[in-house]
Amino acid sequence: MKSTIKKWLPALLLCAAQPALAAETTSAVALPNLGYEGNVTPLPPQDGAAAPKQWDRALPFFAQRVVDRGIDLPNPYDVGFSYYYTEQNMLLSNLKVSVNDNPLRSAGFVAFPKSTLENHSEQVQVGAWLFPFMNVYGIAGHISGGGDIGLSIKADDAVQFITGIDRCSGRRKPDWCGKTLEATARANYDGYSYGVGMTLVGNLDRLFFSLPVTYTVSNVSMSDTDAKSLNVAPRVGVNWQLGDYGTVMTYAGATYLHTTVTITGSATLPTSETDIGEDTKVNFSIDEKIANPWNGLAGFHWMVNRNISLMAELAFGARQGYILSAFYRF
């Protein structure tokens, strides 16, 4: 790489430039400015003369104009594998429950002290540089996880809901009237997901930024409907040239994640202490969304050479987790 990029989104400016400007070259050392699905991807240092070369690949569009300016481009196609883990609090609403095979009914009198879910995902990612400043990609993979959903309900309401009789309205009330029943529903799920996205990238000297936007659809066993998610994750970082060891980009940023899903399952209410005389198994349906859509992140991406790169990222704050990725470029 043989030039210094002086403006944000330099390739966008080059694409709009006149053909005469496309033949200009400089002799300073350029810094990488590219990314993949928010997993920033540096270019390795390049050996050889700074003379322009002929770009012989179909993508990215307008690549020759960039190459004629002395800016080297990465291999345009990439395949990656990622493992993702996260733990996050959820907001629950619109609970509906039923006993036995009866239809679901609204149960707004049930409270949810806490709900925390863990997620695991293995994803394959296939991408290409559509423009020198834009990567597009598709993802598909397996997801699984689970967690405990806390339930809190007054014994009066539970008995009336199950039996249809208000046994705590008379003068002589059972001793369980007024008590609060606590229960935990275990929500385990397994399924698959797929999606598409794009990343916009740019840099200013050693500083770089990337803005990935990803939309995914997940089909999981504990939901009768697909879960749809939107992820936006701006990142800012610094490039570090390591000579024979490639290039490393260290970065920090934030992630916004919006997702909603209706989950279904069953829970056991401890009604044995009431006049019912035994615990009651109920079916439930409940709407779920992430309690805090924003979290912080920090990570690094090591471009070992033009073909191989490795990435690790840590999420912190309201949503905690990590992602490990490996990419092959060709």
Helices and strands as residue ranges (DSSP letters): H 10-16, G 21-23, E 35-36, E 39-40, H 63-68, E 77-99, E 105-106, E 115-131, E 134-154, H 155-163, E 180-204, E 207-220, E 227-232, E 235-241, G 243-245, E 247-269, G 271-273, E 280-290, E 294-303, E 308-316, E 319-329
